Amino acid sequence: MTAPTLDWQAQGLCAQTDPESFFPEQGGSTFQAKKVCGACDVRAQCLEYALANNERYGIWGGTSERERRRITAARTAPALGGAA
């Protein structure tokens, strides 16, 4: 198995944008960063990287830390319903 590459990072629109907007102060607006992410071709790779590496700060793949926690919880929650 080969290690995942980070080549996608150079293609991210965030590489051409002020990095400060992706790491707002607590209570600061995430609107501009999420707008950039919404138009980015590597948004999915960015989000998967953040989830796999437990990125706790900043906007990654168009999501905040709270949103990534929810995604992680949904992915790891045991299936509800009857046992097999």
Secondary structure, 3 states (H helix, E strand, C coil): CCCCCCCHHHHCHHHHCCHHHHCCCCCCCCHHHHHHHHCCCCHHHHHHHHHHCCCCCCCECCECHHHHHHHHHHHHCCCCCCCC
